[in-house]
Amino acid sequence: MSALAVFIIFFLCLVIAIPISIGLGIVSVLPGAFDPSFTASGTFVIRSMLGGIDSFPLLAVPMFVLSGMIMAKGGISKKIFDVFVFFIGKFTAGMPCAVIVTCLFYGAISGSGPATVAAVGSMTIPILIKLGYDKVFATSIVAVAGGLGVIIPPSIPFIMFGMASGESVSNLFIAGIVPGILIGLLLMAYAVFYCRTHGEDKEKIRKEVDELHEKGFFGVFKDSFFAILSPVIILGCIYAGIASPTEAAVISVFYSIIVSMFVYRSMKVKDLWPMLVEGVKTYAPILFILAASTAFSRVLTLMQVPQTISEWILGNFHNGIVILIVINIFLLFVGMVMDTTPAILILTPILLPIATAIGMNPIHFGVMMVVNLAIGFVTPPIGVNLFVASSLTDIPIMQIARKAMPLILCFLVALVLITFIPQISLILLGGA
């Protein structure tokens, strides 16, 4: 069976509304079913699915999802959000911008896009809806801004790229700071445009912000101190070499429980079990998609699809700018049908030599690749952020995706700038 036939069948599965994970499973076993000599038998696919989710770094995602839920229930996420609302809440689009900054800030805790969406979205989406913002707009803002979680350090995809390329993970972390801030600023610019076009309920917003201003800055800071301290502790553990991102995720769960139960006293022991159940409900469907996409990516590798594409690129394009455009288009497509971790592990050894052959810095390429695949978090059919956001609000993922298109365009603008202006990624490392 040809690769083209596999993708056509997968597309047909989507058209007739077969769940994504099941569709991926079907197209993963079909090549082996039609060709008994093909390596990827049904047993191989199952082993690949189990092996794909048997990942220590991947364990950070459910831990941060749970941590985010505890933070939301215990009021920790809200207190972090309040600090940003205190300063920018009264400006045009101040509340949506505060959500984006909170995602940027939380990205420095989680290193995960879906975890950022779960943690920030579960707390901020109800607030935005209460203040009169469109429910789909509020959901799409969080879904797209959650992608900052894999760009702002610590970032699990940067760790994966470092493993695959041999580059310094700490350098990749540093290189992701300016691109993450750039994307955040572009998303905020669109939020301002949207709110000026569609209007805001200034009275409700002013009332919300005035309640914070009545406390004064020191009052808000005092109330938010232990909440703000959480990312300091988590990042401190990572950068000091005390804990890996996954271990830091577990630390964040225990820290959230301790602060919520004994400092803010906003949670009780009986509240833990419902959150554990909700965490499983949120993460289980995502885990199935990750498992199936891992198996699918391995089947594609056995069919030599990535190698064929690499040979085609080098054989048909010789201009560096054109090659970068082709690589970006290819990665955008890959991000739509493959999870970030297997995509990085499979494609880095194939695409990195092409990039270095045209004089591209490997660290710069790593940032470009992660930003590119981060867009896949909010593009169907495997937009994991869309699934998480949909689970929070019960809005269909395609409805969220349509509303998110202008925000995705902002991400694409940032991608173009990051691709062709190396200094954006390398300035903190001393330039190109």
C-alpha positions, -999 to 999 in steps of 0.1 A, spaced: 0 0 0 13 34 -10 17 63 14 -7 83 -7 -34 57 -3 -28 57 35 -33 95 37 -64 93 15 -80 66 38 -71 87 68 -88 117 52 -119 96 45 -120 85 81 -121 122 92 -148 130 67 -171 102 79 -165 114 115 -145 84 128 -127 96 160 -91 108 153 -74 81 175 -94 53 159 -87 67 124 -49 68 132 -51 32 144 -68 21 112 -43 36 89 -15 23 110 -25 -13 106 -37 -12 70 -2 -13 53 6 -45 72 -28 -60 66 -25 -55 28 11 -66 26 20 -95 50 57 -89 43 55 -53 56 72 -50 91 44 -30 107 20 -59 117 -9 -54 141 14 -66 170 40 -40 159 14 -12 160 2 -21 194 38 -23 207 44 11 191 14 26 208 24 13 242 60 23 237 50 58 226 33 65 258 59 48 280 78 81 282 92 97 313 90 133 298 54 126 287 45 120 324 49 157 329 17 164 310 -8 146 332 10 159 363 8 195 351 -28 190 340 -36 178 375 -15 207 390 -35 231 369 -68 218 381 -56 220 417 -44 255 411 -77 265 396 -97 248 424 -74 263 451 -75 297 436 -38 297 428 -41 303 390 -67 330 397 -42 349 420 -15 348 393 -41 361 368 -51 388 392 -16 403 393 -17 409 355 -53 421 356 -42 447 382 -19 463 358 -35 459 323 -71 450 330 -86 484 323 -69 489 289 -86 478 257 -85 440 255 -68 441 289 -86 409 301 -78 387 271 -42 401 271 -40 392 308 -50 356 298 -22 355 271 4 368 296 -8 342 321 -3 315 295 32 329 288 38 329 325 24 294 331 45 282 301 75 288 323 60 263 348 46 235 326 67 232 294 35 217 279 9 233 256 -20 211 266 -11 215 303 -11 253 299 -45 252 282 -59 230 310 -44 251 338 -51 286 325 -83 277 306 -101 261 335 -98 293 354 -98 322 329 -125 310 303 -153 313 329 -141 347 339 -140 360 303 -175 346 297 -188 363 329 -173 396 317 -193 394 284 -167 380 260 -178 355 234 -174 320 247 -158 307 215 -134 336 214 -124 331 250 -118 294 243 -98 300 212 -75 326 229 -65 301 255 -62 272 230 -37 292 208 -19 310 237 -14 276 253 10 268 225 34 292 242 39 265 268 63 246 244 83 276 234 89 294 267 114 274 288 113 248 302 100 231 271 96 193 266 99 196 228 132 214 232 144 186 254 133 161 227 152 181 200 183 183 222 181 145 225 177 140 187 203 165 176 229 165 204 225 203 209 226 219 243 191 219 259 200 249 280 209 269 249 176 258 233 158 270 264 175 304 262 168 306 225 131 301 231 126 332 253 125 360 227 104 340 202 79 332 229 76 368 239 73 379 202 44 354 197 27 366 229 29 402 217 14 394 183 -15 375 199 -21 405 222 -21 428 192 -49 407 176 -68 406 209 -68 445 209 -80 446 173 -108 421 180 -120 439 211 -120 473 193 -140 457 165 -165 438 186 -165 459 217 -163 451 254 -185 454 284 -164 481 301 -187 484 331 -183 447 341 -146 449 334 -141 481 354 -160 466 383 -137 435 382 -105 456 381 -117 481 407 -122 453 432 -85 445 428 -74 481 429 -92 486 462 -68 461 477 -38 481 464 -7 466 448 8 453 481 -25 438 490 -28 419 457 9 410 459 6 397 494 -25 377 485 -7 363 454 27 357 469 25 319 473 9 316 439 36 337 423 62 316 442 51 284 425 68 290 391 99 303 410 102 271 429 95 249 398 119 268 375 144 271 403 144 233 407 149 228 370 176 254 364 195 245 396 196 209 384 176 197 414 148 182 393 139 174 357 108 190 342 89 158 349 100 157 385 93 194 387 57 186 375 53 163 405 67 190 428 41 214 414 13 190 422 24 187 459 31 224 462 -4 232 448 -20 208 472 -1 222 502 -7 259 494 -44 252 485 -52 232 516 -30 247 543 -22 283 531 -53 295 513 -75 269 529 -96 268 497 -95 230 493 -103 200 514 -92 164 513 -125 154 499 -119 177 468 -89 157 457 -108 126 444 -131 145 420 -101 163 406 -82 131 400 -112 117 382 -115 149 361 -78 148 353 -81 112 340 -112 122 319 -92 152 304 -60 133 297 -72 98 287 -85 108 253 -54 129 246 -32 99 257 -50 76 232 -44 102 204 -7 104 214 -4 66 214 -21 62 180 -1 91 164 32 75 177 23 42 160 13 61 128 46 80 128 66 48 131 46 32 102 54 62 81 91 58 90 90 22 79 74 33 46 103 57 43 80 87 38 103 112 57 133 100 37 114 103 4 104 138 13 140 148 23 154 134 -10 127 152 -29 135 186 -13 173 183 -19 167 170 -54 143 198 -65 153 229 -46 187 245 -44 180 280 -31 183 283 7 152 305 11 131 282 -10 143 252 10 134 268 43 99 276 29 95 240 18 106 227 52 82 250 70 53 239 48 62 203 54 65 208 91 31 226 92 16 196 75 33 172 99 21 192 129 -14 186 117 -12 148 116 16 139 141 23 145 177 52 169 185 75 144 203 75 116 176 77 143 149 108 158 164 125 125 171 118 112 136 124 143 115 153 160 133 179 136 119 164 140 85 159 177 82 187 191 104 214 181 79 195 199 52 193 230 73 229 230 83 239 224 47 224 258 38 242 274 67 215 274 93 225 274 130 212 241 146 198 260 176 179 284 153 166 254 134 154 238 166 134 269 176 119 272 141 109 235 142 93 237 177 74 269 168 62 252 136 50 221 154 34 243 181 11 255 154 0 219 151 -14 221 186 -42 242 173 -47 229 138 -71 199 131 -71 170 129 -46 163 158 -48 197 175 -43 186 211 -49 220 225 -82 221 207 -92 188 223 -83 201 258 -101 234 253 -131 216 239 -132 193 270 -132 225 292 -161 242 274 -179 215 253 -175 236 222 -168 214 190 -131 216 180 -138 228 145 -158 257 159 -128 267 181 -104 262 152 -124 286 129 -125 313 156 -88 307 162 -77 312 125 -66 349 130 -46 339 160 -30 311 141 -21 336 114 -3 356 141 16 325 150 25 321 113 37 357 110 60 350 140 72 318 123 82 337 92 101 363 113 118 336 134 128 316 102 144 345 83 157 366 112 181 343 131 189 370 157 154 366 172 163 332 184 201 337 189 203 372 203 205 359 239 232 335 229 254 362 214 238 366 180 241 345 149 
